[in-house]
């Protein structure tokens, strides 16, 4: 596991008020189902991993990763979610982002090898691969076969956890991005991508998590990737919905602020 350890000492702090996201004592377990409706992660038995999640929800992403890594590979889900969200929103160095994504991909692959039936091992593998691919050139991503790996991991996650809303959102975005990049015909024949499948997954995610800002944001992104200006009003409306949601943790706060800034 040594190769997976991240240096979090210089990570940026969460830039918003987070008192409402701290969930002290038993409040975390009470709110767990609501907090994890999107990723279907079960309430952990191990105290160290539970504490890591407490820090994640509060926006203490560095502390969450540190505690998760102390717990070993069993803390893979919180380590990967905390580091991925941190890199997405708060890390300014492109080089550091790529290093975070690469470490997370390696951690997820180790988790898949250890627990093949862990939905979030597969989901965060796809999530981090997708983010990594956005940080390199399209040619590099194609050469590494990242698209196929992302799809396989997302489909594995959904086969294990059919109500994994975040995986539905990600798979919808996968279909939309493929069609946007290579067109409907090549997308369908080469990658099995379709606009109908994209919309089906986005809509399922919204049914499962109507109060999750990211489900609305990515639905808006997907509409624009698939239809451009033809459905721009709907795309903007999705962002407006995201911007009006009251966040229940730090990740949602970052999503909401992103939506507001994008309008």
Secondary structure by P-SEA (a helix, b strand, c coil): ccccccccccccccccccccccccccccccccccccccccccccccaaaaaaaaaaaacaaaaaaaaaaaacccaaaaaaaaaaaaaacccccaaaaaaaaaaaaaaaaaaaaaccccaaaaaaaaaaaaaaaaaccaaaaaaaaaaaaaaaaaaaaaaacccaaaaaaaaaaaaaaaaaaccaaaaaacccccaaaaaaaaaaaaaaccccaaaaaaaaaaaaacccccaaaaaaaaaaaaaacccccaaaaaaaaaaaaac
